[in-house]
Amino acid sequence: MEKLFDMIPSGFFNCLSSGSNSGIYSDCLQIIYEQYDREISYRIVRSRIRDAVAAYLLENHVDFIELQEETGTRKNYNDLANGIIRKFCSKEIGWLEEDNDDATYEKHIIMTEHGILLAEFLQNLRRPEREEFSSYIYNIYNVLRNGEQWMQDPYTEGLKNIYRNAKLLSKALKRLATFIKKIIERMFKEESLESLTENIIEYCEGNFIREYARLTKQQNIHIYRSFIRSRLEHIQNDNELFELLVIGCAVEEDLEEETAKEHIMDMIQRTKEFLSEDYDRIMREIKHKINVYLQIAVGRARFLRNREADIRGSVEQTIRYITEEMQTLNWKSEMPVEMSDLFLLDRNEFIDIGSIRFPRKAQTIRKETFANLEEMTEEDIRKAREAHEKEAYSPYSKEKMKIYLENILGEKASISSNRLPMESKRDLLCALSAVAYGEENGYTIQVEEGYVETNGLILHNFEIIKGEN
């Protein structure tokens, strides 16, 4: 294997590691690369490159002194730009090459192959291209569907193209799953509730979420997966087509026939495994991370909202303060008088933040109504009270079960279930209620081996012990 640094000039990366000037050199390479955008080749008249670099130096007020010694220039921005071009054309750097036109004798600047790759790399670092994930799936589907288009060269135009799209999709999704936290954190950078809300809206309406939606809906792999899998299996089982693939792979990749056969099998198998298993695992991971970070964003929004100084936030903070005070004070006697006039604190026993809401729709009174009220006599009030008391009475309440156990145990520290009275239905209900309220009443219930049958029910043996564990 040829070593990387044997393929590039010795000082290829020096301009990017020269301290304060590295940013200037990087920008100049980008400026030069952009000049070739509308050209038919990476070859432009030298004066045009010089003017573009000089304009950049002038617009950004680059200090002469910083670059004079490195480029050997002393006069103006044109000279400084010429010095930078000479530096990039040197054998030690090798980003550019200088050539003379045979017809006009004008000097031309040519970007080297390594210089183009470096400029594209820097551009991608600065402004990464948004990948259309769904296009990879559709490309695979489209190639397999139109087999007649690649039958002349089934390896290069068919299987290799399919395998390349599967690998690109795999890499893109793995990068997304790895770095999605940074993407969402960048969207959810909060300075205030308004800015956080704007960032969330931008995220929901942005390119990333639209592309992710296409990947999970319109271009969902489940629409194409069964067809892709069946076509790959057909390619694998079609002896004539498989033989053509092996021959094409051996010629294209310069491999022995047996090695080429293994390579073809590996490409088909890896493509099937990725589309069948790995794809689903990666998508589950992405979905999980999106849900987690969205929940974090909602939590931050609530925190910022509660911290805001608007009217609603003030009301929430006031009620929160009152409820906290109610938990620490004997509020019926110690709550300040001026606060008791604001709320009916003796009625609202369960105030919390969730109690605050605004009516969804205001109710309007359209027509007056009248109701005849019948006054209750003292006898009616007494009978109603007795009926309510009778309805609310429970012989198996927590308090009564505590008294029941105290009477049953007496001075004993514990009692087992076979010592409890269970002859009648009432006795059985008392025993079950005593166990149900046991821990709340300060007893420990210990389940033991064996069962007891009584009144048509089978119960575990148990022991009731005074005191909590």
Sequence and secondary structure as in RCSB ss.txt:
>XXXX:A:sequence
MEKLFDMIPSGFFNCLSSGSNSGIYSDCLQIIYEQYDREISYRIVRSRIRDAVAAYLLENHVDFIELQEETGTRK
NYNDLANGIIRKFCSKEIGWLEEDNDDATYEKHIIMTEHGILLAEFLQNLRRPEREEFSSYIYNIYNVLRNGEQW
MQDPYTEGLKNIYRNAKLLSKALKRLATFIKKIIERMFKEESLESLTENIIEYCEGNFIREYARLTKQQNIHIYR
SFIRSRLEHIQNDNELFELLVIGCAVEEDLEEETAKEHIMDMIQRTKEFLSEDYDRIMREIKHKINVYLQIAVGR
ARFLRNREADIRGSVEQTIRYITEEMQTLNWKSEMPVEMSDLFLLDRNEFIDIGSIRFPRKAQTIRKETFANLEE
MTEEDIRKAREAHEKEAYSPYSKEKMKIYLENILGEKASISSNRLPMESKRDLLCALSAVAYGEENGYTIQVEEG
YVETNGLILHNFEIIKGEN
>XXXX:A:secstr
   GGGTS TTTTGGGGSGGGHHHHHHHHHHHHHHTTTSSSSEEEHHHHHHHHHHHHHHTT  HHHHHHHHT  S
 HHHHHHHHHHHHHSTTT SEEEEE TTT  EEEEE HHHHHHHHHHHHHHS     HHHHHHHHHHHHHTGGGS
TTSIIIIIIHHHHHHHHHHHHHHHHHHHHHHHHHHHHT  SSHHHHHHHHHHHHHSHHHHHHHHHHTTT HHHHH
HHHHHHHHHHHH HHHHHHHHHHHHHHHT  HHHHHHHHHHHHHHHHHIIIIIHHHHHHHHHHHHHHHHHHHHHH
HHHHHHHS SHHHHHHHHHHHHHHHHHHS HHHHS HHHHTTS TTT TT  GGG    SS     S        
  HHHHHHHHHHHHHHH  TT HHHHHHHHHHHHTT SEEEGGGS  SSHHHHHHHHHHHHTTTTTTEEEEEEEE
EEEETTEEEEEEEEEES  
